[in-house]
Amino acid sequence: MSANILVITSSISGQQSFSTRLANGILRKLQAAHPGSAVTSRDLAQQPFPHLEADHMGAFATPATDRSPEQSEKARLSDEAVKELFEADHIIIGVPMYNFGISGYLKSWLNHIARAGITFSYAGGSPEGLLKGKKVYLAIATGGIYTSGAMKQMDFTEPYLRTVLGFLGMSDITVFRTEGMNIPELRETALPAALETVEAFAF
């Protein structure tokens, strides 16, 4: 059965990035499981979202029919990103770890998709995510080992993304990791091992 697949990558290393290569591996497996699927891709490092400013917030808070031309332009990327998310059945996010957290590119994209009244709501008196029914795959690449041992508490990629995506209604999240990219004895085998995990997963 075909599906709509959205691929978000966020590394400064482009197609050589380990997180991007892992995300591409997930995409290949998803396409095999869902022949004929439509794929939309965003490389946030190549087409970055701007840092959130007061003008953006003003544009977001203004109904589309009432926006000035300047406000429409301020909201354009955000509106496009939100539309892509609502249309997607599967979302793949490439996540390189920089300084224990996600890239600034990915953070800016998240700031533009977190839209009160559109992707989340407090109308019922408590927060409700409105981006429901999505399957999310995180492709996380790290220089060290963060799934166990002393460094685990320093991983602010997966916990943060589970929190913010869950807040927006996307709580069905599967995580694939390639770890130890800066550890000489693991560097050559880490990505192949992660891709084997992808191949073994039942999409």
N, CA, C and O of each residue as an XYZ file, in Angstrom:
812
protein
N       0.849     -1.201      0.000
C       0.000      0.000      0.000
C       0.881      1.246      0.000
O       1.778      1.380      0.832
N       0.622      2.154     -0.935
C       1.443      3.361     -1.025
C       1.141      4.307      0.131
O       0.108      4.204      0.792
N       2.056      5.215      0.351
C       1.932      6.152      1.463
C       2.653      7.441      1.100
O       3.359      7.501      0.094
N       2.478      8.457      1.910
C       3.232      9.698      1.777
C       4.360      9.689      2.808
O       4.119      9.555      4.007
N       5.580      9.831      2.329
C       6.758      9.776      3.199
C       7.448     11.136      3.186
O       7.762     11.670      2.123
N       7.676     11.681      4.353
C       8.405     12.945      4.502
C       9.760     12.653      5.125
O       9.851     12.015      6.174
N      10.819     13.131      4.463
C      12.184     12.914      4.956
C      12.793     14.262      5.316
O      12.898     15.151      4.471
N      13.192     14.404      6.567
C      13.830     15.625      7.063
C      15.264     15.294      7.444
O      15.488     14.442      8.303
N      16.244     15.951      6.821
C      17.636     15.782      7.229
C      18.175     17.121      7.719
O      17.686     18.182      7.329
N      19.195     17.057      8.584
C      19.592     18.293      9.281
C      21.087     18.376      9.563
O      21.509     19.053     10.500
N      21.883     17.689      8.755
C      23.323     17.655      9.005
C      24.075     18.635      8.116
O      23.689     18.868      6.971
N      25.140     19.201      8.643
C      26.005     20.076      7.855
C      26.875     19.293      6.889
O      27.539     19.887      6.040
N      26.885     17.964      7.002
C      27.758     17.125      6.167
C      27.078     16.586      4.918
O      27.677     15.801      4.182
N      25.839     16.992      4.664
C      25.159     16.598      3.444
C      24.962     15.101      3.337
O      24.680     14.428      4.328
N      25.114     14.577      2.113
C      24.869     13.162      1.863
C      25.941     12.266      2.480
O      25.746     11.053      2.566
N      27.056     12.829      2.907
C      28.085     12.037      3.579
C      27.785     11.859      5.064
O      28.448     11.083      5.752
N      26.799     12.572      5.542
C      26.423     12.504      6.954
C      25.947     11.108      7.321
O      25.223     10.466      6.561
N      26.359     10.648      8.487
C      25.919      9.331      8.948
C      24.426      9.326      9.251
O      23.745      8.337      8.978
N      23.911     10.408      9.808
C      22.473     10.449     10.087
C      21.672     10.467      8.790
O      20.610      9.848      8.711
N      22.166     11.164      7.781
C      21.483     11.200      6.484
C      21.537      9.836      5.808
O      20.546      9.385      5.234
N      22.681      9.188      5.875
C      22.795      7.857      5.262
C      21.902      6.841      5.975
O      21.331      5.957      5.335
N      21.781      6.966      7.286
C      20.878      6.094      8.024
C      19.424      6.411      7.654
O      18.620      5.498      7.465
N      19.093      7.684      7.553
C      17.742      8.080      7.140
C      17.421      7.542      5.749
O      16.301      7.097      5.498
N      18.400      7.580      4.844
C      18.185      7.057      3.494
C      17.953      5.548      3.521
O      17.174      5.020      2.729
N      18.635      4.856      4.439
C      18.404      3.425      4.591
C      16.990      3.127      5.052
O      16.365      2.176      4.583
N      16.487      3.934      5.966
C      15.103      3.785      6.428
C      14.142      4.053      5.273
O      13.151      3.343      5.102
N      14.443      5.085      4.483
C      13.600      5.413      3.343
C      13.532      4.254      2.354
O      12.449      3.906      1.884
N      14.671      3.656      2.034
C      14.674      2.530      1.090
C      13.793      1.395      1.596
O      13.042      0.795      0.827
N      13.886      1.103      2.881
C      13.085      0.008      3.438
C      11.592      0.374      3.432
O      10.749     -0.477      3.148
N      11.271      1.600      3.736
C       9.876      2.033      3.697
C       9.318      1.967      2.283
O       8.182      1.540      2.077
N      10.122      2.391      1.308
C       9.659      2.344     -0.079
C       9.436      0.903     -0.531
O       8.514      0.627     -1.298
N      10.271     -0.006     -0.061
C      10.082     -1.418     -0.401
C       8.804     -1.971      0.229
O       8.111     -2.798     -0.363
N       8.509     -1.501      1.438
C       7.310     -1.963      2.135
C       6.045     -1.305      1.605
O       4.953     -1.860      1.732
N       6.190     -0.116      1.007
C       5.039      0.636      0.495
C       5.336      1.100     -0.931
O       5.610      2.281     -1.146
N       5.288      0.195     -1.904
C       5.611      0.555     -3.296
C       4.706      1.676     -3.808
O       3.515      1.734     -3.502
N       5.315      2.562     -4.597
C       4.549      3.657     -5.169
C       4.344      4.840     -4.258
O       3.591      5.757     -4.586
N       5.007      4.832     -3.112
C       4.839      5.941     -2.169
C       5.411      7.240     -2.724
O       6.387      7.240     -3.474
N       4.787      8.339     -2.340
C       5.290      9.667     -2.686
C       6.262     10.118     -1.609
O       5.987      9.970     -0.418
N       7.405     10.671     -2.024
C       8.442     11.087     -1.080
C       8.673     12.588     -1.196
O       8.909     13.105     -2.288
N       8.605     13.276     -0.080
C       8.958     14.693      0.012
C      10.184     14.804      0.902
O      10.197     14.265      2.009
N      11.217     15.500      0.432
C      12.466     15.609      1.196
C      12.798     17.064      1.479
O      12.606     17.939      0.634
N      13.302     17.306      2.686
C      13.813     18.625      3.062
C      15.186     18.463      3.697
O      15.330     17.779      4.710
N      16.177     19.083      3.110
C      17.510     19.167      3.700
C      17.592     20.524      4.393
O      17.791     21.553      3.746
N      17.439     20.515      5.694
C      17.355     21.776      6.431
C      18.647     22.557      6.439
O      18.634     23.775      6.618
N      19.781     21.866      6.244
C      21.054     22.581      6.185
C      21.211     23.330      4.862
O      21.865     24.371      4.805
N      20.608     22.793      3.801
C      20.675     23.441      2.495
C      19.597     24.501      2.332
O      19.803     25.505      1.649
N      18.445     24.277      2.960
C      17.338     25.234      2.907
C      16.851     25.489      4.332
O      15.790     25.012      4.733
N      17.651     26.253      5.094
C      17.344     26.425      6.522
C      16.116     27.292      6.775
O      15.796     28.203      6.011
N      15.453     26.976      7.859
C      14.374     27.821      8.350
C      15.000     28.927      9.208
O      15.954     28.669      9.942
N      14.478     30.141      9.124
C      15.074     31.228      9.906
C      14.812     31.062     11.390
O      13.855     30.405     11.801
N      15.679     31.669     12.184
C      15.417     31.702     13.619
C      14.084     32.399     13.870
O      13.733     33.364     13.190
N      13.357     31.899     14.844
C      12.041     32.448     15.151
C      12.181     33.865     15.701
O      12.962     34.109     16.621
N      11.419     34.792     15.132
C      11.438     36.190     15.542
C      10.009     36.653     15.835
O       9.040     35.952     15.542
N       9.903     37.835     16.412
C       8.583     38.362     16.769
C       7.685     38.493     15.540
O       6.477     38.273     15.632
N       8.269     38.851     14.381
C       7.461     38.990     13.164
C       6.856     37.662     12.729
O       5.741     37.619     12.208
N       7.602     36.576     12.947
C       7.037     35.266     12.632
C       5.832     34.969     13.522
O       4.782     34.537     13.046
N       6.001     35.207     14.813
C       4.918     34.919     15.745
C       3.679     35.751     15.426
O       2.552     35.266     15.526
N       3.896     37.001     15.043
C       2.768     37.847     14.661
C       2.052     37.318     13.435
O       0.823     37.350     13.357
N       2.831     36.830     12.473
C       2.238     36.266     11.252
C       1.478     34.983     11.557
O       0.393     34.754     11.020
N       2.053     34.143     12.425
C       1.390     32.883     12.776
C       0.046     33.144     13.461
O      -0.920     32.410     13.253
N       0.000     34.191     14.272
C      -1.202     34.491     15.050
C      -2.290     35.178     14.229
O      -3.417     35.337     14.696
N      -1.952     35.581     13.014
C      -2.899     36.285     12.157
C      -3.530     35.306     11.171
O      -2.801     34.588     10.487
N      -4.863     35.249     11.073
C      -5.490     34.367     10.076
C      -4.927     34.627      8.684
O      -4.635     35.771      8.334
N      -4.776     33.584      7.902
C      -4.144     33.707      6.587
C      -4.837     34.752      5.724
O      -4.183     35.464      4.961
N      -6.152     34.847      5.840
C      -6.902     35.800      5.007
C      -6.669     37.247      5.420
O      -6.955     38.165      4.652
N      -6.149     37.457      6.633
C      -5.950     38.822      7.130
C      -4.489     39.255      7.112
O      -4.181     40.379      7.507
N      -3.595     38.400      6.669
C      -2.173     38.735      6.693
C      -1.814     39.760      5.623
O      -2.366     39.768      4.523
N      -0.880     40.612      5.984
C      -0.292     41.502      4.993
C       0.631     40.688      4.095
O       0.974     39.560      4.447
N       1.042     41.222      2.951
C       2.004     40.495      2.109
C       3.274     40.133      2.870
O       3.834     39.055      2.673
N       3.730     41.038      3.743
C       4.939     40.772      4.527
C       4.701     39.620      5.505
O       5.567     38.764      5.685
N       3.535     39.604      6.130
C       3.214     38.518      7.053
C       3.077     37.185      6.326
O       3.496     36.146      6.836
N       2.491     37.221      5.140
C       2.357     35.992      4.347
C       3.710     35.396      4.029
O       3.885     34.178      4.064
N       4.668     36.253      3.721
C       6.019     35.772      3.427
C       6.688     35.232      4.692
O       7.405     34.234      4.635
N       6.459     35.881      5.821
C       7.025     35.407      7.084
C       6.482     34.022      7.458
O       7.196     33.207      8.044
N       5.236     33.768      7.120
C       4.601     32.502      7.503
C       4.743     31.423      6.435
O       4.364     30.277      6.675
N       5.277     31.758      5.267
C       5.256     30.842      4.118
C       5.944     29.512      4.411
O       5.351     28.453      4.204
N       7.183     29.551      4.889
C       7.913     28.305      5.138
C       7.230     27.465      6.204
O       7.127     26.244      6.078
N       6.769     28.122      7.245
C       6.077     27.405      8.309
C       4.814     26.739      7.782
O       4.550     25.575      8.084
N       4.041     27.466      7.002
C       2.811     26.902      6.442
C       3.121     25.703      5.551
O       2.404     24.703      5.586
N       4.186     25.797      4.754
C       4.579     24.690      3.888
C       4.973     23.467      4.711
O       4.572     22.344      4.405
N       5.760     23.699      5.756
C       6.230     22.592      6.599
C       5.069     21.910      7.318
O       5.025     20.684      7.413
N       4.141     22.700      7.819
C       2.977     22.145      8.512
C       2.127     21.332      7.542
O       1.648     20.254      7.893
N       1.937     21.837      6.328
C       1.162     21.115      5.313
C       1.816     19.772      5.000
O       1.124     18.761      4.882
N       3.135     19.754      4.866
C       3.856     18.508      4.600
C       3.631     17.485      5.710
O       3.458     16.295      5.446
N       3.634     17.956      6.939
C       3.437     17.053      8.068
C       2.028     16.468      8.097
O       1.857     15.272      8.334
N       1.028     17.300      7.859
C      -0.338     16.790      7.861
C      -0.560     15.784      6.737
O      -1.348     14.850      6.887
N       0.125     15.966      5.617
C      -0.045     15.062      4.479
C       0.744     13.765      4.636
O       0.438     12.772      3.976
N       1.759     13.766      5.506
C       2.651     12.610      5.628
C       2.021     11.491      6.451
O       1.338     11.736      7.446
N       2.269     10.254      6.011
C       1.928      9.077      6.804
C       3.133      8.614      7.619
O       2.999      8.185      8.765
N       4.309      8.708      7.004
C       5.567      8.311      7.640
C       6.525      9.501      7.589
O       6.631     10.185      6.571
N       7.214      9.732      8.691
C       8.158     10.856      8.785
C       9.500     10.317      9.251
O       9.600      9.700     10.312
N      10.529     10.556      8.449
C      11.896     10.156      8.789
C      12.672     11.421      9.117
O      12.660     12.378      8.342
N      13.345     11.431     10.259
C      14.112     12.613     10.655
C      15.560     12.198     10.913
O      15.835     11.398     11.808
N      16.475     12.747     10.126
C      17.899     12.528     10.340
C      18.404     13.465     11.423
O      18.229     14.681     11.342
N      19.037     12.881     12.445
C      19.385     13.657     13.642
C      20.868     13.485     13.976
O      21.221     12.528     14.665
N      21.739     14.371     13.517
C      23.112     14.340     14.014
C      23.168     14.967     15.403
O      22.467     15.941     15.676
N      23.992     14.417     16.267
C      24.170     15.031     17.586
C      25.285     16.073     17.514
O      26.411     15.766     17.124
N      24.962     17.290     17.887
C      25.957     18.357     18.010
C      25.942     18.852     19.459
O      24.925     19.358     19.935
N      27.050     18.707     20.144
C      27.157     19.208     21.517
C      26.014     18.683     22.400
O      25.400     19.429     23.163
N      25.753     17.383     22.270
C      24.790     16.644     23.086
C      23.333     16.869     22.707
O      22.444     16.302     23.341
N      23.066     17.685     21.685
C      21.683     17.953     21.291
C      21.508     17.929     19.786
O      22.407     17.519     19.051
N      20.342     18.372     19.331
C      20.039     18.393     17.911
C      20.684     19.610     17.251
O      21.136     20.528     17.935
N      20.725     19.610     15.940
C      21.304     20.735     15.205
C      20.393     21.957     15.294
O      19.187     21.834     15.506
N      20.990     23.132     15.130
C      20.203     24.356     15.097
C      19.206     24.359     13.949
O      18.123     24.931     14.068
N      19.569     23.720     12.831
C      18.660     23.640     11.689
C      17.374     22.905     12.064
O      16.271     23.339     11.732
N      17.542     21.788     12.759
C      16.369     21.002     13.151
C      15.550     21.740     14.196
O      14.321     21.684     14.177
N      16.220     22.426     15.104
C      15.493     23.190     16.129
C      14.657     24.294     15.488
O      13.522     24.525     15.906
N      15.196     24.978     14.482
C      14.438     26.036     13.812
C      13.205     25.469     13.111
O      12.128     26.064     13.150
N      13.376     24.311     12.469
C      12.219     23.665     11.821
C      11.148     23.334     12.856
O       9.964     23.576     12.622
N      11.554     22.788     13.990
C      10.601     22.473     15.051
C       9.882     23.728     15.537
O       8.680     23.695     15.802
N      10.615     24.833     15.654
C       9.991     26.078     16.086
C       8.923     26.545     15.097
O       7.942     27.179     15.486
N       9.118     26.228     13.823
C       8.166     26.661     12.797
C       6.985     25.709     12.635
O       5.972     26.085     12.046
N       7.096     24.484     13.146
C       5.948     23.568     13.031
C       5.120     23.511     14.315
O       4.023     22.952     14.314
N       5.620     24.071     15.390
C       4.858     24.109     16.647
C       3.951     25.335     16.611
O       4.351     26.429     17.009
N       2.725     25.139     16.129
C       1.811     26.242     15.868
C       0.540     26.080     16.693
O      -0.242     25.154     16.482
N       0.352     26.996     17.631
C      -0.848     26.952     18.482
C      -2.107     27.034     17.630
O      -2.225     27.892     16.755
N      -3.041     26.132     17.898
C      -4.288     26.107     17.155
C      -4.213     25.360     15.847
O      -5.235     25.145     15.195
N      -3.000     24.954     15.449
C      -2.830     24.250     14.180
C      -2.213     22.876     14.404
O      -2.781     21.865     13.991
N      -1.051     22.834     15.057
C      -0.423     21.536     15.329
C      -0.567     21.120     16.796
O      -0.292     19.973     17.147
N      -0.991     22.039     17.638
C      -1.362     21.685     19.009
C      -2.419     22.667     19.491
O      -2.566     23.762     18.949
N      -3.152     22.253     20.521
C      -4.246     23.091     20.997
C      -4.433     22.924     22.498
O      -4.199     21.853     23.058
N      -4.860     24.004     23.129
C      -5.276     23.967     24.532
C      -6.787     24.168     24.659
O      -7.285     24.476     25.741
N      -7.508     23.994     23.559
C      -8.937     24.299     23.542
C      -9.721     23.474     24.551
O     -10.725     23.941     25.089
N      -9.272     22.256     24.812
C      -9.978     21.404     25.750
C      -9.548     21.580     27.187
O      -9.998     20.847     28.068
N      -8.671     22.557     27.436
C      -8.215     22.825     28.795
C      -6.877     22.198     29.120
O      -6.257     22.547     30.124
N      -6.425     21.280     28.288
C      -5.104     20.670     28.441
C      -4.511     20.500     27.048
O      -5.249     20.457     26.064
N      -3.187     20.402     26.953
C      -2.581     20.348     25.627
C      -2.971     19.103     24.851
O      -3.020     18.004     25.404
N      -3.247     19.282     23.569
C      -3.573     18.172     22.671
C      -2.800     18.348     21.380
O      -2.909     19.383     20.723
N      -2.023     17.350     21.014
C      -1.327     17.375     19.743
C      -2.287     17.068     18.612
O      -3.127     16.176     18.727
N      -2.164     17.803     17.519
C      -3.106     17.670     16.404
C      -2.513     16.937     15.204
O      -3.213     16.680     14.225
N      -1.233     16.601     15.277
C      -0.591     15.840     14.203
C      -0.629     14.352     14.566
O       0.381     13.759     14.944
N      -1.815     13.773     14.441
C      -2.015     12.409     14.908
C      -1.944     11.417     13.749
O      -2.064     11.785     12.580
N      -1.744     10.142     14.110
C      -1.757      9.093     13.112
C      -0.512      9.016     12.258
O      -0.543      8.435     11.173
N       0.582      9.589     12.724
C       1.843      9.562     11.982
C       2.781      8.521     12.579
O       2.764      8.272     13.784
N       3.588      7.926     11.732
C       4.660      7.042     12.183
C       5.984      7.765     11.958
O       6.305      8.141     10.830
N       6.748      7.960     13.024
C       7.998      8.714     12.963
C       9.189      7.787     13.181
O       9.173      6.926     14.060
N      10.220      7.981     12.365
C      11.475      7.246     12.515
C      12.599      8.257     12.713
O      12.790      9.152     11.890
N      13.333      8.112     13.798
C      14.485      8.968     14.052
C      15.755      8.218     13.674
O      15.963      7.080     14.094
N      16.601      8.864     12.876
C      17.904      8.305     12.494
C      18.969      9.144     13.193
O      19.372     10.193     12.691
N      19.418      8.680     14.345
C      20.324      9.459     15.194
C      21.762      8.973     15.013
O      22.034      7.775     15.085
N      22.666      9.902     14.782
C      24.087      9.578     14.657
C      24.872     10.336     15.720
O      24.704     11.543     15.890
N      25.728      9.611     16.432
C      26.512     10.221     17.506
C      27.969      9.791     17.430
O      28.279      8.685     16.987
N      28.853     10.671     17.863
C      30.269     10.356     17.867
C      30.653      9.369     18.947
O      31.590      8.590     18.773
N      29.933      9.392     20.073
C      30.195      8.488     21.180
C      29.054      7.510     21.370
O      28.181      7.384     20.512
N      29.064      6.823     22.492
C      28.015      5.873     22.845
C      27.100      6.518     23.881
O      27.538      6.872     24.976
N      25.831      6.666     23.526
C      24.905      7.373     24.412
C      23.686      6.535     24.806
O      22.812      7.024     25.522
N      23.616      5.298     24.355
C      22.471      4.470     24.734
C      22.720      3.718     26.038
O      21.794      3.142     26.609
N      23.954      3.720     26.507
C      24.290      3.059     27.767
C      25.556      3.690     28.328
O      26.249      4.442     27.643
N      25.841      3.375     29.565
C      27.067      3.867     30.173
C      26.970      5.289     30.670
O      25.884      5.861     30.768
N      28.135      5.855     30.986
C      28.209      7.164     31.630
C      27.672      8.303     30.772
O      27.238      9.324     31.306
N      27.693      8.143     29.435
C      27.280      9.228     28.544
C      25.767      9.262     28.310
O      25.263     10.218     27.721
N      25.048      8.254     28.753
C      23.617      8.185     28.455
C      22.873      9.417     28.944
O      21.994      9.930     28.251
N      23.221      9.893     30.135
C      22.529     11.053     30.704
C      22.822     12.345     29.947
O      22.178     13.366     30.189
N      23.792     12.306     29.031
C      24.156     13.498     28.271
C      23.512     13.535     26.891
O      23.805     14.424     26.092
N      22.642     12.580     26.610
C      21.945     12.544     25.326
C      20.681     13.388     25.400
O      19.722     13.012     26.073
N      20.674     14.511     24.723
C      19.503     15.375     24.680
C      18.872     15.397     23.287
O      18.135     16.324     22.950
N      19.165     14.375     22.478
C      18.532     14.260     21.157
C      17.210     13.518     21.279
O      16.145     14.113     21.112
N      17.269     12.230     21.568
C      16.054     11.419     21.612
C      15.054     11.895     22.664
O      13.872     12.017     22.342
N      15.468     12.174     23.916
C      14.467     12.614     24.902
C      13.747     13.893     24.474
O      12.531     14.010     24.626
N      14.503     14.841     23.943
C      13.891     16.105     23.512
C      12.913     15.873     22.366
O      11.790     16.377     22.391
N      13.342     15.106     21.357
C      12.480     14.889     20.203
C      11.235     14.097     20.575
O      10.151     14.389     20.070
N      11.363     13.118     21.433
C      10.168     12.388     21.886
C       9.195     13.335     22.588
O       7.979     13.208     22.441
N       9.740     14.286     23.351
C       8.887     15.228     24.075
C       8.172     16.178     23.129
O       6.949     16.305     23.188
N       8.917     16.848     22.257
C       8.293     17.879     21.421
C       7.412     17.262     20.347
O       6.332     17.782     20.067
N       7.851     16.156     19.737
C       7.016     15.513     18.725
C       5.760     14.925     19.367
O       4.672     15.007     18.796
N       5.910     14.337     20.547
C       4.753     13.810     21.258
C       3.758     14.894     21.623
O       2.546     14.686     21.556
N       4.274     16.052     22.009
C       3.411     17.186     22.330
C       2.561     17.580     21.126
O       1.427     18.034     21.279
N       3.119     17.402     19.925
C       2.403     17.752     18.694
C       1.529     16.613     18.179
O       0.899     16.734     17.129
N       1.492     15.501     18.927
C       0.629     14.389     18.550
C       1.337     13.222     17.908
O       0.711     12.209     17.598
N       2.652     13.350     17.703
C       3.421     12.292     17.035
C       4.176     11.472     18.078
O       5.354     11.707     18.345
N       3.480     10.522     18.649
C       4.067      9.723     19.733
C       4.488      8.324     19.289
O       5.128      7.601     20.052
N       4.135      7.935     18.064
C       4.521      6.625     17.534
C       5.904      6.772     16.898
O       6.024      7.038     15.702
N       6.936      6.596     17.706
C       8.314      6.902     17.287
C       9.197      5.668     17.419
O       9.215      5.012     18.461
N       9.927      5.362     16.353
C      10.928      4.303     16.371
C      12.297      4.946     16.147
O      12.467      5.788     15.265
N      13.256      4.539     16.952
C      14.590      5.147     16.897
C      15.614      4.139     16.380
O      15.701      3.013     16.868
N      16.380      4.567     15.388
C      17.545      3.822     14.918
C      18.771      4.685     15.180
O      18.734      5.901     14.996
N      19.854      4.053     15.609
C      21.057      4.811     15.958
C      22.308      4.206     15.329
O      22.468      2.988     15.247
N      23.173      5.088     14.896
C      24.533      4.696     14.568
C      25.431      5.443     15.536
O      25.487      6.673     15.531
N      26.137      4.679     16.372
C      26.885      5.260     17.485
C      28.382      4.992     17.359
O      28.814      4.032     16.721
N      29.150      5.863     17.984
C      30.593      5.655     18.049
C      31.334      6.054     16.793
O      32.380      5.491     16.473
N      30.784      7.041     16.072
C      31.415      7.442     14.815
C      32.784      8.084     15.020
O      33.575      8.150     14.079
N      33.075      8.553     16.217
C      34.386      9.134     16.518
C      35.280      8.180     17.311
O      36.339      8.576     17.798
N      34.854      6.941     17.436
C      35.649      5.929     18.138
C      36.297      5.031     17.087
O      35.588      4.301     16.395
N      37.618      5.063     16.949
C      38.280      4.374     15.836
C      37.865      2.927     15.643
O      37.657      2.492     14.510
N      37.742      2.175     16.721
C      37.426      0.755     16.575
C      35.960      0.491     16.222
O      35.599     -0.643     15.906
N      35.112      1.522     16.273
C      33.701      1.355     15.950
C      33.293      2.064     14.661
O      32.262      1.738     14.073
N      34.085      3.016     14.227
C      33.690      3.897     13.131
C      33.295      3.135     11.862
O      32.302      3.478     11.221
N      34.057      2.115     11.497
C      33.814      1.412     10.234
C      32.604      0.488     10.291
O      31.988      0.206      9.263
N      32.266      0.023     11.467
C      31.186     -0.963     11.581
C      29.873     -0.383     12.078
O      28.837     -1.042     11.985
N      29.893      0.833     12.604
C      28.701      1.388     13.255
C      27.540      1.576     12.280
O      26.421      1.145     12.556
N      27.802      2.214     11.149
C      26.716      2.450     10.196
C      26.198      1.150      9.582
O      24.983      0.953      9.533
N      27.078      0.249      9.109
C      26.553     -1.031      8.602
C      25.711     -1.780      9.631
O      24.698     -2.386      9.283
N      26.128     -1.739     10.893
C      25.351     -2.417     11.934
C      23.982     -1.767     12.102
O      22.981     -2.460     12.285
N      23.936     -0.432     12.038
C      22.655      0.270     12.159
C      21.750     -0.041     10.973
O      20.544     -0.216     11.142
N      22.324     -0.112      9.778
C      21.536     -0.425      8.587
C      21.014     -1.864      8.628
O      19.931     -2.150      8.119
N      21.775     -2.748      9.224
C      21.284     -4.122      9.411
C      20.067     -4.142     10.327
O      19.131     -4.911     10.111
N      20.085     -3.295     11.347
C      18.929     -3.186     12.237
C      17.711     -2.685     11.475
O      16.594     -3.154     11.695
N      17.933     -1.727     10.576
C      16.836     -1.232      9.732
C      16.285     -2.349      8.861
O      15.071     -2.513      8.741
N      17.188     -3.118      8.251
C      16.752     -4.198      7.371
C      15.947     -5.251      8.119
O      15.031     -5.849      7.554
N      16.276     -5.480      9.372
C      15.589     -6.496     10.155
C      14.251     -6.019     10.712
O      13.448     -6.825     11.182
N      14.016     -4.725     10.660
C      12.804     -4.164     11.264
C      11.605     -4.393     10.340
O      11.722     -4.275      9.120
N      10.472     -4.716     10.921
C       9.242     -4.936     10.154
C       8.493     -3.627      9.974
O       7.758     -3.193     10.860
N       8.685     -3.005      8.826
C       8.033     -1.724      8.554
C       6.583     -1.957      8.115
O       5.860     -1.000      7.838
